[in-house]
Amino acid sequence: MRGPWKTARMRRRHLLALPPLAALAACTGPEPDPPTGPGTSDGGGASDAGGASDSGGSSDAGGAEPSPSPTPPSAAEQLLEELTDRELAGQLVLVGITAGSTPDPALLTEHHVGGFFLLQVWQEAAAVDAVISTAREQSREDLPPLIAVDQEGGQVRMLRGEAARRTDSAEVLGAAGPDAVREAYGMIGEDLAARGIHLNLAPVADVVDPQLGGRNEPVGGLDRGFGTDPEHVGQCVRAAVEALAEQGVGSTLKHFPGLGRVERNTDFSAEGIEDATTTLDDPFLDSFAAGIAARAEAVMLSSAIYPQLEPEVPAMFSSVVVTELLREQLGFTGVVMTDDIGAAKAVQSVPVAERATRLLDAGGDAVLTADPSLAGQLVDAIQQWAEETPEQAERVRESAGRMLALKQARGLL
């Protein structure tokens, strides 16, 4: 087994022996970081000066040691307690904005959506700046929307022209190696940060099956993959995640657990989207493990089906994929989101409400819809689902907490 995957498996065994807060902290790596989610704190214990003395716990002055001051709640934790049920539900919906359009104010004032992602091709920097400014003006001052974009390079670049510089495709960058990836994604990060964009819906961590190559429509056919070797792809993914982070931009690993072995594109087809090979210990997962180790802040789930993991269930609705594999086995604690569930053909047979609630039931957090008209239905469904049982209400709070923590990490709160 290759390095990142083996490390993740060892981490999982270690985490199972830890109490919840310690386990959460261990997932973030060996160096301590500021809190990134609800329920975490900078410390929570006594300072070095506040330990017991050699004389049985009393200080030299004869008095009891003072109790350590409680760590004040983070901005994300405070908001989690203050938001209404409707606002909590809304944070779990991200809505697409097509080039040249502006978001309907009701998306924020009535549905309280968590953010937006830019769709199609935006050529003018001023147009991007204007739509982001409008979205912020329409939101609560203390709860601005998260802004994301799909900026991979090559054919998949929503920002072009004066809005962002051109970068090569992942296939070209992967052939050149991790240093080339780091340079290109540093440039991407600079451009997104300059436009006020917080999250890149990239990099692609899928490993393309060499036997499929270009016949793998969603990745190989569009030159979106860094390569066919999991270890090499993992090195490139790590370079991309770290380069974006250096520019203050979050990253999203996609499309978990991998689209490199399917033939058809889930955006346009409900057939030919089955990966009959991937298992819980598949080496093609190593590239995702590398991205998680590099501290990617989000993971986007595939809409394909993986019979070896959970037959007949799209990955985004599978508790085996989301909870057992991604959360427990790989130790990912950040935001888990869907691919588009608005216009994508792969999920058109699933009722709109279930596209959100089935994700939450599987352990995921946020749904993305390219169709803004579905936003209200999705928020309604999440709110109603939370009202059904205390367990489901807590599930929604947990996911809302992750979204708020992501916003805090990106300087929004």
KATA-V297647 format. One record per residue. N is the residue number from 0. RES is the residue in one small letter. PHI is phi in whole degrees, -180 to 180 (999 if undefined). NEAR is the number of other C-alpha atoms within 12 Angstrom. Layout:
BEGIN
n res phi near
N RES PHI NEAR
N RES PHI NEAR
END
This chain:
BEGIN
n res phi near
0 m 999 18
1 r -77 23
2 g -52 22
3 p -58 34
4 w -67 33
5 k -62 24
6 t -61 23
7 a -63 36
8 r -64 30
9 m -65 21
10 r -62 31
11 r -60 27
12 r -62 19
13 h -68 22
14 l -65 27
15 l -64 21
16 a -92 15
17 l -101 16
18 p -67 12
19 p -53 16
20 l -67 24
21 a -67 22
22 a -64 25
23 l -62 33
24 a -66 30
25 a -66 29
26 c -66 39
27 t -85 32
28 g 115 23
29 p -75 13
30 e -99 10
31 p -67 17
32 d -127 19
33 p -62 17
34 p -62 31
35 t -121 36
36 g -161 38
37 p -64 33
38 g 92 30
39 t -102 30
40 s -147 25
41 d -67 23
42 g -156 22
43 g 96 18
44 g -116 15
45 a -74 17
46 s -75 17
47 d -60 10
48 a -84 13
49 g -109 17
50 g -80 19
51 a -70 19
52 s -87 17
53 d -67 9
54 s -95 13
55 g 100 13
56 g 110 16
57 s -90 16
58 s -80 17
59 d -61 13
60 a -82 10
61 g 90 12
62 g -96 14
63 a -72 16
64 e -63 20
65 p -68 17
66 s -70 16
67 p -65 16
68 s -67 13
69 p -65 14
70 t -69 18
71 p -65 17
72 p -66 22
73 s -73 26
74 a -61 28
75 a -65 37
76 e -67 31
77 q -64 21
78 l -63 31
79 l -59 33
80 e -81 21
81 e -94 18
82 l -70 23
83 t -75 21
84 d -59 29
85 r -66 33
86 e -68 36
87 l -62 40
88 a -63 48
89 g -63 46
90 q -61 51
91 l -97 51
92 v -126 57
93 l -114 46
94 v -120 47
95 g -77 40
96 i -121 35
97 t -76 26
98 a -55 26
99 g 88 20
100 s -106 21
101 t -128 28
102 p -69 35
103 d -65 26
104 p -55 20
105 a -63 19
106 l -59 37
107 l -99 36
108 t -79 25
109 e -108 24
110 h -103 38
111 h 57 41
112 v -60 50
113 g -72 48
114 g 173 44
115 f -136 47
116 f -131 44
117 l -80 45
118 l -117 33
119 q 66 23
120 v -111 28
121 w -107 32
122 q -99 23
123 e -107 21
124 a -61 27
125 a -63 20
126 a -68 26
127 v -64 40
128 d -60 27
129 a -67 21
130 v -70 33
131 i -69 34
132 s -62 22
133 t -63 23
134 a -62 38
135 r -69 32
136 e -66 19
137 q -83 27
138 s -95 30
139 r -61 24
140 e -59 14
141 d -93 21
142 l -142 36
143 p -70 35
144 p -77 46
145 l -76 43
146 i -113 40
147 a -128 39
148 v -155 49
149 d -95 41
150 q -126 50
151 e -92 50
152 g 107 40
153 g 66 27
154 q -74 27
155 v -102 32
156 r -142 35
157 m -75 39
158 l -103 40
159 r -140 31
160 g 57 19
161 e -80 20
162 a -75 29
163 a -166 33
164 r -76 29
165 r -79 24
166 t -130 31
167 d -69 30
168 s -68 33
169 a -61 45
170 e -63 39
171 v -66 26
172 l -64 34
173 g -63 40
174 a -65 24
175 a -79 21
176 g 112 26
177 p -57 31
178 d -65 22
179 a -67 27
180 v -63 41
181 r -61 32
182 e -65 27
183 a -66 37
184 y -74 45
185 g -65 34
186 m -66 29
187 i -59 48
188 g -61 43
189 e -61 28
190 d -66 35
191 l -68 41
192 a -62 30
193 a -65 23
194 r -93 31
195 g 80 35
196 i -96 45
197 h -96 43
198 l -138 48
199 n -95 50
200 l -83 47
201 a -164 48
202 p -92 59
203 v -75 52
204 a -102 54
205 d -65 51
206 v -98 49
207 v -79 42
208 d -64 32
209 p -61 21
210 q -74 15
211 l -93 21
212 g 55 27
213 g -68 25
214 r -75 23
215 n -84 33
216 e -58 28
217 p -71 39
218 v -124 42
219 g -60 35
220 g -69 27
221 l -115 28
222 d 58 33
223 r -94 42
224 g -100 51
225 f -76 48
226 g 158 38
227 t -114 35
228 d -105 26
229 p -57 36
230 e -67 33
231 h -66 36
232 v -60 43
233 g -61 42
234 q -64 39
235 c -69 47
236 v -62 50
237 r -59 41
238 a -62 40
239 a -65 52
240 v -61 49
241 e -68 35
242 a -67 35
243 l -64 43
244 a -61 33
245 e -63 23
246 q -98 29
247 g 80 29
248 v -115 44
249 g -78 49
250 s -126 51
251 t -130 45
252 l -81 51
253 k -149 45
254 h -117 46
255 f -66 51
256 p -88 50
257 g 127 47
258 l -110 50
259 g -76 50
260 r -115 40
261 v -99 41
262 e -93 31
263 r -103 31
264 n -88 31
265 t -64 34
266 d -68 27
267 f -120 23
268 s -148 23
269 a -105 24
270 e -115 19
271 g 66 26
272 i -119 34
273 e -110 35
274 d -109 35
275 a -87 23
276 t -105 25
277 t -60 33
278 t -125 23
279 l -65 27
280 d -118 26
281 d -72 24
282 p -64 31
283 f -68 39
284 l -84 45
285 d -58 43
286 s -67 50
287 f -70 51
288 a -61 49
289 a -66 40
290 g -66 48
291 i -66 47
292 a -63 36
293 a -82 34
294 r 75 39
295 a -59 46
296 e -94 43
297 a -146 45
298 v -130 47
299 m -99 45
300 l -86 47
301 s -76 46
302 s -97 48
303 a -77 47
304 i -114 41
305 y -128 33
306 p -58 22
307 q -71 23
308 l -98 31
309 e -154 28
310 p -58 22
311 e 66 19
312 v -119 29
313 p -56 41
314 a -53 49
315 m -67 49
316 f -110 42
317 s -100 37
318 s -69 26
319 v -65 31
320 v -69 45
321 v -79 42
322 t -83 29
323 e -70 26
324 l -84 34
325 l -75 45
326 r -75 35
327 e -81 28
328 q -78 34
329 l -92 41
330 g 72 39
331 f -82 45
332 t -117 42
333 g -86 45
334 v -78 43
335 v -109 48
336 m -125 45
337 t -83 47
338 d -74 49
339 d -56 39
340 i -116 45
341 g -90 35
342 a -105 27
343 a -63 27
344 k -65 23
345 a -61 31
346 v -118 36
347 q -65 21
348 s -81 17
349 v -93 23
350 p -54 17
351 v -53 31
352 a -59 29
353 e -70 28
354 r -64 44
355 a -89 47
356 t -71 40
357 r -69 34
358 l -62 46
359 l -62 43
360 d -64 30
361 a -80 36
362 g 112 39
363 g -83 48
364 d -120 49
365 a -128 55
366 v -108 54
367 l -109 46
368 t -128 40
369 a -77 29
370 d -104 29
371 p -60 37
372 s -66 21
373 l -89 30
374 a -58 42
375 g -61 33
376 q -63 30
377 l -67 42
378 v -65 43
379 d -55 30
380 a -63 34
381 i -67 45
382 q -63 36
383 q -66 25
384 w -63 30
385 a -66 30
386 e -79 20
387 e -73 16
388 t -146 13
389 p -60 13
390 e -64 15
391 q -71 25
392 a -62 26
393 e -68 25
394 r -62 32
395 v -67 44
396 r -61 42
397 e -60 36
398 s -69 41
399 a -61 48
400 g -61 41
401 r -67 40
402 m -65 50
403 l -66 46
404 a -65 40
405 l -63 44
406 k -62 39
407 q -65 32
408 a -61 33
409 r -95 31
410 g 78 25
411 l -89 28
412 l -104 24
END
